[in-house]
Amino acid sequence: MSIDPSVANPSASQGQATILFVEDEIITRFSISEELRSQGYQVIEAASGDEALSVLRATERVDVVVTDLRMPGSLNGSDLVRLIRREFPGLKVVMLSGNSPDAEVRALLDEYISKPIFPPVLGHRIRKLTSSSN
Amino acid sequence: METSQERPQIVLVVEDEVLVRMVISDYLRNCGYRVIEATSADEAMMILRNAEIDVDVVFSDVEMPASMDGFQYRHGCAPIVLVST
């Protein structure tokens, strides 16, 4: 499927960071995405590693990927991180999980954040991450 | 759509194909709606049964994976718009 960038990314000109939030639990996905939007982020929601990869391959609008570790489908969070580092090396990658990834994956991350987290704090941590790269 | 005193209307978008869901949800948010994204009818029912979330409209695909399709919603409150090819 082809995505018209003007439709898929109407706010690109506003210069706000776009977060791809990967989380399989719908209430968590919705509540954290809403909080990040309220802080000015553009948020794309993906319910699995496979969905996240589809988004990354279809659009260049993502600046930061925030992913859970344990997810259904063919790609868990660790698999997704490894693929991102191969295919999209410029992306910032944050893992948000109650389970710590192994050392090899952790070394690939820009940040590991342990659940549970107060959602406004997540936005603050991402802001520090994106501002440090400018 | 709403006055400044009213809360944004909540649309529950139910679509299993992530790129389609992303475009529909972005469009509705840009129209001023608050959008909840569900990947299946089963997920949608979790939202509809949540007493703390008042969904105003369900916008749903018909053919989806998991135990239910779009014809099987059992919820009497929100209007449902089914979309299919």
Backbone of each chain as ProteinMPNN parsed JSONL, in Angstrom:
{"seq_chain_A": "MSIDPSVANPSASQGQATILFVEDEIITRFSISEELRSQGYQVIEAASGDEALSVLRATERVDVVVTDLRMPGSLNGSDLVRLIRREFPGLKVVMLSGNSPDAEVRALLDEYISKPIFPPVLGHRIRKLTSSSN", "coords_chain_A": {"N_chain_A": [[0.848, -1.184, 0.0], [0.567, 2.244, -0.819], [1.407, 5.292, 0.765], [0.236, 8.505, 0.864], [2.316, 11.105, 1.609], [1.453, 13.667, 2.384], [-0.989, 13.208, 3.433], [-0.485, 11.291, 5.366], [1.273, 12.573, 7.061], [0.486, 15.228, 8.178], [1.384, 17.13, 9.954], [4.055, 17.49, 9.723], [5.433, 19.783, 9.032], [5.344, 21.261, 11.297], [7.408, 20.554, 12.884], [7.457, 18.804, 15.062], [8.488, 16.068, 17.069], [8.025, 12.734, 15.949], [6.675, 9.871, 17.314], [6.855, 6.396, 17.234], [4.878, 4.219, 18.775], [4.991, 1.153, 20.262], [3.073, -1.332, 21.39], [1.281, -3.969, 22.784], [-0.928, -4.097, 24.452], [-4.067, -2.751, 24.673], [-5.263, -0.725, 26.336], [-3.078, 0.338, 27.719], [-1.579, 1.17, 25.488], [-3.278, 3.12, 24.371], [-3.611, 4.987, 26.522], [-0.997, 5.9, 27.136], [-0.2, 6.855, 24.639], [-2.058, 8.942, 24.294], [-1.242, 10.656, 26.361], [1.331, 11.344, 25.472], [0.667, 12.667, 23.096], [-0.656, 14.852, 24.188], [1.477, 16.215, 25.112], [2.53, 17.28, 22.876], [3.696, 15.632, 20.994], [3.651, 13.819, 17.885], [2.056, 10.802, 17.452], [2.317, 7.518, 16.36], [0.566, 4.536, 16.459], [1.369, 1.168, 17.094], [0.586, -2.274, 17.307], [2.18, -4.458, 17.522], [5.433, -5.962, 16.908], [5.602, -6.625, 14.224], [3.689, -4.945, 13.043], [4.906, -2.504, 13.62], [7.204, -2.631, 12.048], [6.058, -2.618, 9.492], [5.065, -0.003, 9.437], [7.451, 1.497, 9.637], [8.684, 0.829, 7.257], [7.003, 1.99, 5.45], [6.812, 4.709, 5.793], [8.69, 7.737, 6.32], [8.44, 9.279, 8.509], [8.956, 8.792, 11.198], [10.661, 9.541, 14.211], [11.422, 8.605, 16.72], [11.366, 5.41, 18.2], [9.393, 3.768, 20.492], [9.271, 0.928, 22.287], [7.67, -2.016, 23.567], [8.806, -5.041, 25.219], [7.948, -7.807, 25.381], [5.833, -9.187, 23.089], [3.096, -10.262, 20.961], [3.123, -12.171, 17.837], [5.474, -12.385, 15.049], [7.733, -10.946, 15.658], [9.362, -10.048, 18.542], [10.076, -7.486, 21.029], [12.895, -7.342, 21.218], [13.746, -8.513, 18.787], [12.708, -6.624, 17.057], [14.202, -4.321, 17.721], [16.792, -5.116, 16.907], [16.368, -5.353, 14.124], [15.682, -2.725, 13.476], [18.088, -1.408, 14.001], [19.62, -2.432, 11.951], [18.206, -1.739, 9.555], [17.303, 0.88, 9.87], [19.289, 2.851, 10.897], [19.493, 5.455, 11.897], [17.462, 6.011, 13.663], [16.106, 6.859, 16.881], [15.854, 4.669, 19.62], [13.846, 3.448, 22.139], [13.294, 1.289, 24.836], [10.478, 0.277, 26.585], [9.575, -1.425, 29.228], [8.501, -3.987, 31.508], [10.208, -5.996, 31.825], [13.622, -6.573, 31.742], [15.716, -6.276, 28.878], [18.142, -8.515, 27.323], [21.755, -8.185, 27.62], [22.949, -7.755, 25.126], [20.936, -6.676, 23.486], [20.243, -4.487, 25.008], [22.476, -2.909, 24.727], [22.073, -1.909, 22.225], [20.149, -0.029, 22.469], [18.911, 3.344, 22.784], [17.813, 4.115, 25.122], [16.678, 2.464, 28.06], [13.688, 2.036, 29.705], [12.067, 1.318, 32.644], [8.971, -0.293, 33.276], [6.422, 0.06, 35.792], [5.73, 3.378, 34.496], [5.282, 6.819, 35.141], [3.323, 8.484, 32.888], [3.816, 11.278, 32.03], [6.489, 11.515, 32.684], [7.733, 9.821, 30.883], [7.437, 11.252, 28.481], [9.086, 13.426, 29.088], [11.577, 12.153, 29.313], [11.925, 11.302, 26.695], [12.021, 13.732, 25.407], [14.419, 14.762, 26.373], [16.127, 12.967, 25.177], [15.76, 13.411, 22.402], [16.457, 16.087, 22.211], [19.112, 16.058, 22.85], [20.302, 15.11, 20.608], [20.237, 17.095, 18.777]], "CA_chain_A": [[0.0, 0.0, 0.0], [1.342, 3.474, -0.818], [0.853, 6.315, 1.635], [0.493, 9.892, 0.464], [2.912, 11.747, 2.772], [0.699, 14.83, 2.82], [-2.093, 12.708, 4.252], [0.035, 10.547, 6.51], [2.082, 13.399, 7.938], [0.048, 16.591, 7.986], [2.014, 18.057, 10.896], [5.516, 17.434, 9.601], [6.006, 21.116, 8.961], [5.366, 21.869, 12.625], [8.678, 20.228, 13.505], [7.324, 18.028, 16.288], [8.994, 14.703, 16.929], [7.021, 11.688, 15.774], [7.005, 8.659, 18.063], [6.154, 5.146, 16.93], [4.711, 3.564, 20.072], [4.707, -0.251, 19.974], [2.56, -1.902, 22.635], [0.164, -4.845, 22.4], [-2.077, -3.987, 25.364], [-4.744, -1.583, 24.097], [-5.475, 0.365, 27.292], [-1.763, 0.959, 27.906], [-1.219, 1.853, 24.233], [-4.113, 4.311, 24.233], [-3.402, 5.996, 27.565], [0.327, 6.513, 27.0], [-0.208, 7.633, 23.387], [-2.797, 10.186, 24.537], [-0.407, 11.53, 27.173], [2.408, 11.879, 24.632], [0.046, 13.662, 22.19], [-0.954, 16.061, 24.96], [2.754, 16.91, 25.281], [2.929, 17.849, 21.59], [4.257, 14.649, 20.071], [2.846, 13.045, 16.961], [2.23, 9.413, 17.858], [1.765, 6.433, 15.545], [0.408, 3.371, 17.326], [1.514, -0.169, 16.516], [0.217, -3.248, 18.322], [3.126, -5.581, 17.494], [6.664, -5.675, 16.179], [5.323, -6.724, 12.786], [3.029, -3.693, 12.641], [5.899, -1.429, 13.677], [8.07, -2.739, 10.873], [5.261, -2.159, 8.349], [5.018, 1.464, 9.475], [8.781, 2.046, 9.357], [9.019, 0.618, 5.846], [6.064, 2.734, 4.606], [6.893, 6.158, 5.98], [9.938, 8.212, 6.923], [8.113, 10.333, 9.461], [9.237, 8.409, 12.589], [11.923, 9.997, 14.81], [11.739, 7.794, 17.901], [10.554, 4.218, 18.414], [9.281, 3.316, 21.885], [8.699, -0.412, 22.14], [7.59, -3.009, 24.626], [9.689, -6.177, 24.956], [7.174, -9.02, 25.094], [4.683, -8.911, 22.237], [2.73, -11.381, 20.088], [3.55, -12.039, 16.447], [6.759, -12.989, 14.708], [8.828, -10.116, 16.163], [9.21, -9.43, 19.861], [10.759, -6.198, 21.104], [14.33, -7.496, 20.932], [13.887, -8.713, 17.336], [12.426, -5.33, 16.405], [15.35, -3.433, 17.94], [17.889, -5.555, 16.03], [16.012, -5.002, 12.748], [15.763, -1.266, 13.322], [19.501, -1.006, 13.938], [20.132, -2.805, 10.623], [17.523, -1.083, 8.444], [17.038, 2.303, 10.126], [20.276, 3.132, 11.949], [19.393, 6.803, 12.447], [16.329, 6.178, 14.578], [16.251, 6.687, 18.326], [15.059, 3.522, 20.066], [13.65, 3.344, 23.583], [12.486, 0.139, 25.244], [9.676, 0.516, 27.776], [9.13, -2.777, 29.544], [8.679, -4.462, 32.873], [11.27, -7.007, 31.783], [14.848, -6.027, 31.171], [16.262, -7.062, 27.771], [19.491, -9.005, 27.593], [22.793, -7.155, 27.491], [23.215, -7.476, 23.707], [19.881, -5.754, 23.011], [20.324, -3.241, 25.787], [23.561, -2.097, 24.157], [21.585, -1.305, 20.975], [19.106, 0.948, 22.786], [19.268, 4.675, 23.264], [17.406, 4.183, 26.516], [15.754, 1.465, 28.576], [12.867, 2.597, 30.768], [11.356, 0.228, 33.298], [7.564, -0.107, 33.644], [5.528, 1.121, 35.316], [6.282, 4.733, 34.476], [4.298, 7.896, 35.098], [3.435, 8.877, 31.481], [4.507, 12.546, 31.747], [7.937, 11.312, 32.807], [8.178, 9.236, 29.615], [7.587, 12.351, 27.533], [10.265, 14.193, 29.476], [12.787, 11.367, 28.976], [12.069, 11.318, 25.231], [12.434, 15.087, 25.03], [15.862, 14.858, 26.65], [16.816, 12.137, 24.182], [15.724, 14.048, 21.08], [17.164, 17.372, 22.249], [20.551, 15.806, 22.937], [20.836, 14.761, 19.285], [20.198, 18.274, 17.906]], "C_chain_A": [[0.887, 1.239, 0.0], [0.627, 4.529, 0.009], [1.223, 7.682, 1.075], [1.048, 10.643, 1.663], [2.113, 12.941, 3.264], [-0.504, 14.426, 3.659], [-1.556, 12.08, 5.523], [0.758, 11.447, 7.495], [1.705, 14.867, 7.814], [0.768, 17.594, 8.878], [3.535, 18.088, 10.788], [6.136, 18.813, 9.625], [6.065, 21.788, 10.321], [6.63, 21.497, 13.393], [8.573, 19.458, 14.791], [7.863, 16.628, 16.045], [7.833, 13.725, 16.796], [7.509, 10.415, 16.448], [6.188, 7.501, 17.51], [6.085, 4.362, 18.234], [4.205, 2.145, 19.84], [4.335, -0.956, 21.272], [1.332, -2.738, 22.287], [-1.069, -4.686, 23.287], [-2.794, -2.664, 25.077], [-4.928, -0.435, 25.084], [-4.157, 1.099, 27.551], [-1.367, 1.763, 26.674], [-1.979, 3.169, 24.098], [-3.741, 5.375, 25.263], [-2.032, 6.663, 27.435], [0.4, 7.335, 25.713], [-0.917, 8.966, 23.575], [-1.952, 11.173, 25.345], [0.705, 12.163, 26.325], [1.861, 12.914, 23.648], [-0.231, 14.972, 22.936], [0.319, 16.872, 25.215], [3.3, 17.427, 23.951], [3.545, 16.883, 20.606], [3.205, 14.168, 19.075], [3.099, 11.58, 17.314], [1.556, 8.484, 16.855], [1.716, 5.211, 16.454], [0.591, 2.078, 16.536], [1.284, -1.183, 17.634], [1.17, -4.439, 18.374], [4.404, -5.136, 16.788], [6.455, -5.717, 14.677], [4.646, -5.454, 12.278], [4.038, -2.539, 12.618], [6.796, -1.448, 12.437], [7.336, -2.284, 9.605], [5.236, -0.638, 8.282], [6.371, 2.044, 9.069], [9.159, 1.91, 7.882], [8.129, 1.443, 4.925], [6.218, 4.242, 4.718], [8.214, 6.531, 6.642], [9.68, 9.212, 8.042], [8.512, 10.018, 10.898], [10.617, 8.917, 13.024], [12.375, 9.077, 15.943], [10.8, 6.585, 17.94], [10.578, 3.901, 19.904], [8.585, 1.969, 21.846], [8.688, -1.199, 23.441], [8.564, -4.147, 24.279], [8.893, -7.415, 24.537], [5.921, -8.663, 24.306], [4.368, -10.138, 21.391], [3.251, -11.151, 18.67], [4.941, -12.584, 16.243], [7.952, -12.193, 15.233], [8.522, -9.671, 17.587], [10.034, -8.134, 19.876], [12.24, -6.278, 20.773], [14.578, -7.679, 19.439], [13.699, -7.384, 16.6], [13.619, -4.389, 16.541], [16.511, -3.814, 17.007], [17.616, -5.168, 14.573], [16.125, -3.508, 12.503], [17.212, -0.833, 13.19], [20.126, -1.361, 12.586], [19.542, -1.929, 9.518], [17.362, 0.427, 8.618], [17.999, 2.8, 11.205], [20.159, 4.526, 12.559], [18.294, 7.006, 13.469], [16.752, 6.068, 16.041], [15.344, 5.535, 18.764], [15.053, 3.452, 21.594], [12.864, 2.071, 23.857], [11.809, 0.47, 26.563], [9.061, -0.813, 28.172], [9.316, -3.073, 31.029], [9.769, -5.51, 32.98], [12.488, -6.421, 31.105], [15.318, -6.897, 30.005], [17.651, -7.571, 28.107], [20.525, -7.937, 27.209], [23.044, -6.771, 26.036], [22.198, -6.476, 23.156], [19.973, -4.425, 23.742], [21.4, -2.31, 25.222], [23.14, -1.407, 22.863], [20.608, -0.156, 21.224], [19.696, 2.321, 23.079], [18.88, 4.817, 24.729], [16.524, 2.988, 26.843], [15.019, 2.086, 29.747], [12.017, 1.475, 31.343], [9.91, 0.618, 33.573], [7.398, -0.484, 35.115], [6.221, 2.474, 35.343], [5.13, 5.717, 34.439], [4.402, 8.511, 33.695], [4.098, 10.233, 31.216], [6.024, 12.417, 31.833], [8.5, 10.704, 31.522], [8.394, 10.332, 28.573], [8.823, 13.181, 27.816], [11.552, 13.467, 29.085], [13.011, 11.385, 27.459], [12.531, 12.698, 24.764], [13.924, 15.276, 25.269], [16.656, 14.104, 25.582], [16.879, 12.837, 22.825], [16.485, 15.372, 21.095], [18.669, 17.17, 22.284], [21.162, 15.494, 21.594], [20.861, 15.943, 18.356], [21.449, 19.13, 18.055]], "O_chain_A": [[1.867, 1.287, 0.743], [-0.598, 4.649, -0.036], [2.398, 7.968, 0.841], [0.335, 10.813, 2.653], [2.1, 13.205, 4.466], [-0.981, 15.198, 4.49], [-2.085, 12.296, 6.613], [0.846, 11.105, 8.675], [2.528, 15.676, 7.385], [0.764, 18.789, 8.586], [4.218, 18.64, 11.65], [7.226, 19.006, 10.165], [6.765, 22.786, 10.484], [6.895, 22.069, 14.45], [9.53, 19.452, 15.565], [7.715, 16.071, 14.958], [6.798, 13.872, 17.445], [8.615, 9.943, 16.185], [4.974, 7.614, 17.338], [7.106, 3.897, 18.741], [3.122, 1.951, 19.289], [5.179, -1.153, 22.146], [0.442, -2.27, 21.577], [-2.157, -5.109, 22.897], [-2.209, -1.59, 25.219], [-4.765, 0.725, 24.705], [-4.123, 2.329, 27.597], [-0.883, 2.889, 26.786], [-1.402, 4.2, 23.754], [-3.573, 6.542, 24.911], [-1.924, 7.877, 27.61], [1.006, 8.407, 25.704], [-0.455, 9.997, 23.087], [-1.94, 12.37, 25.06], [0.986, 13.356, 26.442], [2.513, 13.925, 23.389], [-0.062, 16.059, 22.385], [0.253, 18.068, 25.5], [4.411, 17.955, 23.902], [3.884, 17.274, 19.489], [2.016, 14.118, 19.389], [4.251, 11.171, 17.458], [0.377, 8.642, 16.54], [2.69, 4.887, 17.133], [0.038, 1.917, 15.448], [1.726, -0.983, 18.765], [0.983, -5.339, 19.193], [4.45, -4.08, 16.158], [7.059, -4.938, 13.939], [4.987, -4.946, 11.21], [4.024, -1.707, 11.711], [7.101, -0.405, 11.86], [7.93, -1.638, 8.742], [5.368, -0.053, 7.207], [6.438, 2.967, 8.258], [9.859, 2.757, 7.327], [8.444, 1.595, 3.744], [5.795, 4.975, 3.825], [8.782, 5.759, 7.414], [10.594, 9.913, 8.476], [8.417, 10.898, 11.754], [11.607, 8.75, 12.311], [13.566, 8.807, 16.1], [9.593, 6.719, 17.739], [11.645, 3.779, 20.506], [7.434, 1.875, 21.418], [9.571, -1.064, 24.288], [9.083, -4.2, 23.164], [9.134, -7.994, 23.478], [5.056, -7.932, 24.789], [5.247, -10.959, 21.127], [3.754, -10.074, 18.347], [5.526, -13.176, 17.15], [9.07, -12.707, 15.254], [7.525, -8.987, 17.817], [10.613, -7.743, 18.862], [12.783, -5.385, 20.122], [15.499, -7.082, 18.88], [14.425, -7.065, 15.658], [14.002, -3.731, 15.574], [17.133, -2.946, 16.395], [18.517, -4.711, 13.87], [16.602, -3.074, 11.454], [17.533, 0.017, 12.359], [21.045, -0.684, 12.125], [20.265, -1.437, 8.653], [17.293, 1.166, 7.636], [17.568, 3.135, 12.308], [20.685, 4.755, 13.648], [18.206, 8.072, 14.079], [17.639, 5.289, 16.389], [14.198, 5.442, 18.325], [16.098, 3.403, 22.242], [11.872, 1.799, 23.181], [12.454, 0.884, 27.527], [8.125, -1.281, 27.523], [10.166, -2.49, 31.702], [10.2, -5.869, 34.075], [12.394, -5.842, 30.022], [15.323, -8.123, 30.118], [18.269, -7.111, 29.067], [20.208, -6.936, 26.567], [23.32, -5.61, 25.736], [22.563, -5.542, 22.442], [19.799, -3.364, 23.143], [21.252, -1.088, 25.236], [23.767, -0.434, 22.444], [20.278, 0.598, 20.308], [20.824, 2.443, 23.556], [19.526, 5.542, 25.486], [15.724, 2.55, 26.017], [15.641, 2.602, 30.675], [11.33, 0.767, 30.607], [9.641, 1.722, 34.045], [8.179, -1.285, 35.628], [7.165, 2.694, 36.101], [4.118, 5.475, 33.781], [5.466, 9.016, 33.336], [4.874, 10.345, 30.267], [6.754, 13.124, 31.139], [9.615, 11.033, 31.116], [9.405, 10.341, 27.871], [9.527, 13.592, 26.894], [12.497, 14.081, 28.59], [14.149, 11.472, 26.997], [13.335, 12.813, 23.838], [14.613, 15.886, 24.452], [17.717, 14.55, 25.145], [17.926, 12.854, 22.178], [17.095, 15.741, 20.091], [19.422, 18.017, 21.802], [22.377, 15.589, 21.422], [21.424, 15.858, 17.265], [21.575, 20.159, 17.392]]}, "seq_chain_B": "METSQERPQIVLVVEDEVLVRMVISDYLRNCGYRVIEATSADEAMMILRNAEIDVDVVFSDVEMPASMDGFQYRHGCAPIVLVST", "coords_chain_B": {"N_chain_B": [[-17.574, 20.76, 14.897], [-17.585, 20.39, 17.781], [-18.3, 22.524, 20.553], [-16.171, 24.786, 22.431], [-16.705, 24.228, 25.048], [-17.494, 21.613, 25.198], [-16.514, 18.145, 25.449], [-14.083, 16.577, 23.273], [-15.407, 14.522, 20.684], [-15.375, 10.976, 20.855], [-13.974, 8.6, 18.801], [-13.928, 5.245, 18.041], [-11.725, 3.484, 16.299], [-11.57, 0.619, 14.403], [-9.507, -1.605, 13.025], [-7.544, -3.92, 11.348], [-5.34, -3.651, 9.712], [-2.388, -2.001, 9.825], [-1.408, 0.293, 8.424], [-3.616, 1.336, 7.118], [-5.217, 1.865, 9.337], [-3.64, 3.815, 10.575], [-3.723, 6.01, 8.769], [-6.495, 6.613, 8.666], [-6.942, 7.214, 11.374], [-5.195, 9.379, 11.837], [-6.368, 11.25, 10.129], [-8.92, 11.613, 11.31], [-8.164, 12.619, 13.819], [-7.044, 15.033, 13.045], [-9.347, 16.252, 12.282], [-10.394, 16.892, 14.675], [-11.377, 14.977, 16.376], [-11.175, 12.682, 19.156], [-9.324, 9.798, 19.112], [-9.484, 6.316, 19.488], [-7.528, 3.534, 18.926], [-8.147, 0.33, 17.772], [-7.158, -3.016, 17.126], [-8.656, -5.177, 16.508], [-11.973, -6.684, 16.621], [-12.351, -7.86, 19.074], [-10.573, -6.445, 20.748], [-11.828, -3.99, 20.511], [-14.234, -4.463, 21.868], [-13.276, -4.643, 24.465], [-12.721, -1.97, 24.993], [-15.277, -0.837, 24.652], [-16.63, -2.014, 26.735], [-15.477, -0.833, 28.882], [-16.16, 1.116, 31.534], [-15.181, 3.616, 32.021], [-14.645, 4.871, 29.677], [-16.232, 6.685, 27.29], [-17.405, 5.967, 24.36], [-18.269, 7.554, 21.354], [-18.729, 6.996, 18.638], [-18.34, 4.063, 16.707], [-16.065, 3.052, 14.326], [-15.59, 0.789, 12.019], [-13.815, -1.881, 10.443], [-14.936, -4.811, 8.649], [-14.081, -7.505, 8.068], [-11.881, -9.201, 10.018], [-9.12, -10.519, 11.98], [-9.049, -12.867, 14.784], [-11.607, -13.66, 17.287], [-14.019, -12.449, 16.642], [-15.966, -10.808, 14.055], [-16.746, -7.733, 12.273], [-19.51, -7.734, 12.234], [-20.414, -8.647, 14.591], [-20.578, -7.114, 16.915], [-21.583, -6.525, 20.236], [-23.089, -4.303, 21.652], [-24.899, -1.703, 22.969], [-24.784, 1.09, 22.986], [-23.131, 3.009, 21.457], [-23.279, 4.428, 18.155], [-22.584, 2.465, 15.253], [-20.397, 2.337, 12.561], [-19.848, 0.482, 9.804], [-17.216, -0.509, 7.665], [-16.221, -1.678, 4.545], [-14.7, -3.504, 1.839]], "CA_chain_B": [[-17.957, 19.498, 15.505], [-17.986, 20.592, 19.156], [-17.926, 23.832, 21.056], [-15.018, 24.676, 23.32], [-17.119, 23.725, 26.358], [-17.78, 20.193, 25.129], [-15.35, 17.288, 25.252], [-14.005, 16.059, 21.904], [-16.09, 13.248, 20.491], [-14.446, 9.843, 20.815], [-14.223, 7.616, 17.743], [-13.178, 4.001, 18.185], [-11.394, 2.977, 14.965], [-11.238, -0.803, 14.506], [-8.931, -1.964, 11.718], [-6.386, -4.764, 11.629], [-4.2, -3.303, 8.853], [-1.846, -0.851, 10.559], [-1.245, 1.5, 7.609], [-4.97, 1.881, 6.919], [-5.631, 2.416, 10.634], [-2.861, 5.03, 10.826], [-4.212, 7.112, 7.932], [-7.849, 6.971, 9.13], [-6.854, 7.82, 12.711], [-4.594, 10.709, 11.669], [-7.351, 12.145, 9.523], [-9.961, 11.937, 12.288], [-7.573, 13.5, 14.846], [-6.922, 16.362, 12.452], [-10.709, 16.806, 12.256], [-10.753, 17.284, 16.032], [-11.878, 13.862, 17.183], [-10.255, 11.88, 19.961], [-9.403, 8.492, 18.455], [-8.921, 5.121, 20.119], [-7.223, 2.576, 17.862], [-8.228, -1.088, 18.114], [-6.697, -3.833, 16.0], [-9.607, -6.273, 16.293], [-13.262, -6.485, 17.285], [-12.183, -8.265, 20.477], [-10.005, -5.284, 21.433], [-12.858, -2.947, 20.541], [-15.189, -4.791, 22.927], [-12.65, -4.285, 25.74], [-12.913, -0.53, 25.17], [-16.705, -0.545, 24.801], [-17.072, -2.488, 28.053], [-14.8, -0.055, 29.918], [-17.119, 2.133, 31.972], [-14.546, 4.932, 32.119], [-14.451, 5.43, 28.338], [-17.515, 6.862, 26.596], [-17.199, 6.024, 22.912], [-19.412, 8.166, 20.669], [-18.955, 6.309, 17.366], [-17.407, 2.985, 16.332], [-15.798, 3.046, 12.881], [-14.948, -0.533, 12.032], [-13.711, -2.83, 9.347], [-15.787, -5.989, 8.87], [-13.288, -8.741, 8.102], [-10.709, -9.045, 10.872], [-8.749, -11.763, 12.651], [-9.525, -13.119, 16.16], [-12.839, -14.442, 17.421], [-15.205, -11.728, 16.172], [-15.826, -9.875, 12.938], [-17.449, -6.471, 12.509], [-20.955, -7.918, 12.331], [-20.744, -9.325, 15.851], [-20.519, -6.253, 18.096], [-22.723, -6.59, 21.142], [-23.001, -3.094, 22.452], [-26.094, -0.951, 22.607], [-24.7, 2.525, 23.247], [-22.555, 3.874, 20.429], [-23.546, 4.081, 16.762], [-21.491, 1.716, 14.632], [-20.25, 2.475, 11.116], [-19.023, -0.601, 9.269], [-16.57, -0.163, 6.405], [-15.656, -2.875, 3.945], [-14.581, -3.454, 0.391]], "C_chain_B": [[-18.423, 19.701, 16.943], [-17.635, 22.011, 19.56], [-16.778, 23.65, 22.029], [-15.406, 24.122, 24.686], [-17.303, 22.208, 26.353], [-16.493, 19.395, 24.987], [-15.298, 16.863, 23.789], [-14.751, 14.731, 21.805], [-15.046, 12.132, 20.329], [-14.881, 8.857, 19.73], [-13.331, 6.406, 18.0], [-12.962, 3.435, 16.776], [-10.915, 1.53, 15.1], [-10.794, -1.289, 13.132], [-7.663, -2.768, 11.978], [-5.172, -4.422, 10.777], [-3.624, -1.976, 9.336], [-1.761, 0.413, 9.703], [-2.592, 2.158, 7.31], [-5.442, 2.552, 8.209], [-4.93, 3.747, 10.922], [-3.427, 6.215, 10.043], [-5.597, 7.567, 8.394], [-7.764, 7.721, 10.46], [-6.245, 9.214, 12.639], [-5.621, 11.697, 11.136], [-8.393, 12.571, 10.554], [-9.411, 12.846, 13.392], [-7.438, 14.92, 14.31], [-8.281, 17.039, 12.301], [-11.193, 17.179, 13.659], [-11.296, 16.178, 16.905], [-10.757, 13.269, 18.042], [-10.424, 10.451, 19.464], [-8.77, 7.411, 19.33], [-8.731, 4.095, 19.017], [-7.302, 1.149, 18.396], [-7.863, -1.908, 16.887], [-7.648, -4.985, 15.684], [-10.924, -5.937, 16.988], [-13.181, -6.881, 18.752], [-11.59, -7.105, 21.298], [-11.051, -4.181, 21.567], [-13.859, -3.21, 21.666], [-14.609, -4.48, 24.305], [-12.848, -2.799, 26.03], [-14.384, -0.218, 25.434], [-17.235, -0.98, 26.165], [-16.437, -1.711, 29.198], [-15.689, 1.129, 30.307], [-16.51, 3.532, 32.018], [-14.342, 5.596, 30.76], [-15.798, 5.483, 27.622], [-17.26, 7.033, 25.1], [-18.455, 6.596, 22.256], [-19.75, 7.439, 19.372], [-17.91, 5.205, 17.201], [-17.293, 2.989, 14.808], [-14.977, 1.792, 12.61], [-14.91, -1.205, 10.667], [-14.637, -4.012, 9.649], [-14.943, -7.248, 9.03], [-12.005, -8.504, 8.888], [-10.376, -10.372, 11.531], [-9.334, -11.813, 14.056], [-10.951, -13.643, 16.132], [-14.074, -13.759, 16.858], [-14.922, -10.994, 14.87], [-16.709, -8.658, 13.217], [-18.953, -6.6, 12.607], [-21.383, -8.39, 13.725], [-20.637, -8.436, 17.099], [-21.778, -6.423, 18.932], [-22.622, -5.406, 22.09], [-24.119, -2.168, 22.019], [-25.961, 0.549, 22.644], [-24.248, 3.354, 22.053], [-23.009, 3.446, 19.031], [-22.33, 3.399, 16.142], [-21.528, 1.938, 13.127], [-19.338, 1.354, 10.646], [-18.493, -0.209, 7.902], [-15.965, -1.427, 5.821], [-15.543, -2.701, 2.443], [-15.603, -4.397, -0.228]], "O_chain_B": [[-19.509, 19.255, 17.312], [-16.756, 22.628, 18.959], [-16.441, 22.53, 22.412], [-14.555, 23.606, 25.411], [-17.268, 21.584, 27.414], [-15.497, 19.901, 24.469], [-16.334, 16.792, 23.127], [-14.725, 13.921, 22.732], [-13.982, 12.334, 19.743], [-16.003, 8.351, 19.742], [-12.118, 6.542, 18.158], [-13.905, 2.964, 16.141], [-9.963, 1.253, 15.829], [-11.593, -1.375, 12.2], [-6.802, -2.34, 12.747], [-4.067, -4.864, 11.092], [-4.291, -0.944, 9.265], [-2.018, 1.506, 10.208], [-2.695, 3.383, 7.257], [-5.992, 3.653, 8.186], [-5.539, 4.683, 11.44], [-3.591, 7.302, 10.596], [-5.851, 8.767, 8.502], [-8.43, 8.739, 10.65], [-6.723, 10.134, 13.303], [-5.733, 12.824, 11.619], [-8.714, 13.755, 10.661], [-10.111, 13.746, 13.854], [-7.687, 15.889, 15.026], [-8.357, 18.264, 12.204], [-12.286, 17.724, 13.81], [-11.643, 16.417, 18.061], [-9.575, 13.344, 17.706], [-11.544, 9.945, 19.401], [-7.663, 7.576, 19.842], [-9.658, 3.813, 18.258], [-6.612, 0.799, 19.354], [-8.206, -1.552, 15.76], [-7.458, -5.69, 14.693], [-10.991, -5.036, 17.824], [-13.871, -6.298, 19.588], [-12.051, -6.822, 22.403], [-11.146, -3.523, 22.603], [-14.285, -2.274, 22.343], [-15.344, -4.098, 25.215], [-13.11, -2.412, 27.168], [-14.706, 0.566, 26.326], [-18.178, -0.386, 26.688], [-16.807, -1.9, 30.356], [-15.933, 2.027, 29.501], [-17.238, 4.525, 32.05], [-13.917, 6.749, 30.69], [-16.424, 4.451, 27.38], [-16.935, 8.128, 24.64], [-19.57, 6.174, 22.563], [-20.924, 7.28, 19.039], [-16.736, 5.399, 17.52], [-18.296, 2.936, 14.098], [-13.792, 1.744, 12.94], [-15.838, -1.106, 9.865], [-15.069, -4.185, 10.789], [-15.078, -7.971, 10.017], [-11.152, -7.713, 8.484], [-11.232, -11.251, 11.637], [-10.04, -10.892, 14.468], [-11.452, -14.028, 15.075], [-15.082, -14.423, 16.616], [-13.785, -10.603, 14.603], [-17.342, -8.568, 14.269], [-19.619, -5.654, 13.028], [-22.575, -8.517, 14.002], [-20.608, -8.948, 18.218], [-22.891, -6.46, 18.407], [-22.117, -5.531, 23.205], [-24.269, -1.882, 20.831], [-26.935, 1.246, 22.36], [-24.925, 4.311, 21.678], [-23.114, 2.253, 18.748], [-21.188, 3.722, 16.472], [-22.565, 1.75, 12.491], [-18.177, 1.286, 11.05], [-19.217, 0.35, 7.079], [-15.272, -2.167, 6.52], [-16.211, -1.852, 1.851], [-15.676, -4.511, -1.452]]}, "name": "protein", "num_of_chains": 2, "seq": "MSIDPSVANPSASQGQATILFVEDEIITRFSISEELRSQGYQVIEAASGDEALSVLRATERVDVVVTDLRMPGSLNGSDLVRLIRREFPGLKVVMLSGNSPDAEVRALLDEYISKPIFPPVLGHRIRKLTSSSNMETSQERPQIVLVVEDEVLVRMVISDYLRNCGYRVIEATSADEAMMILRNAEIDVDVVFSDVEMPASMDGFQYRHGCAPIVLVST"}
